[in-house]
């Protein structure tokens, strides 16, 4: 191999090493700095209790995606009425009446979880389909972002 070939090989190796270490340090930094919020699964399902007391919360519901042939909802967010914020994407709809609440039901098995943010503070609750993937990201001391990913089951 020529001198030029060795130089190119060394440059490629250095780029790979720096790229790998940059990715690894970014992942550790995210965990260390506490920018990832928590979704603490509850041992008992609070869905019924939360539905009864829904007026004590700011409630949002999420429909199934249009690609699903089944109807119904996949999740509910029950945000505590305080200065804290839970950022949701445009697929969430606020529940504003008893009629809306009565029509909104999840027909699949559900899981209840606490939405925790900065310093493990409670922001609200999430009742969602057990098959779906959810994560919480801390934006600042007053704000978390809820990321919801619908997992289509084979029969849905």
Protein Blocks (a to p, Z undefined) as FASTA:
>chain_A
ZZklmmmmmmmmmmmmmmmmmmmmmmmmmmmnopaccddddfbdcklmmmmmmmmpccdd
ddddfklmbgcdfbdcdddddfbdcdddfkbccdfbfklmmmpccfbdcdddddddehhi
afbdcdddfkbccddddfblmbccddddddddfkZZ
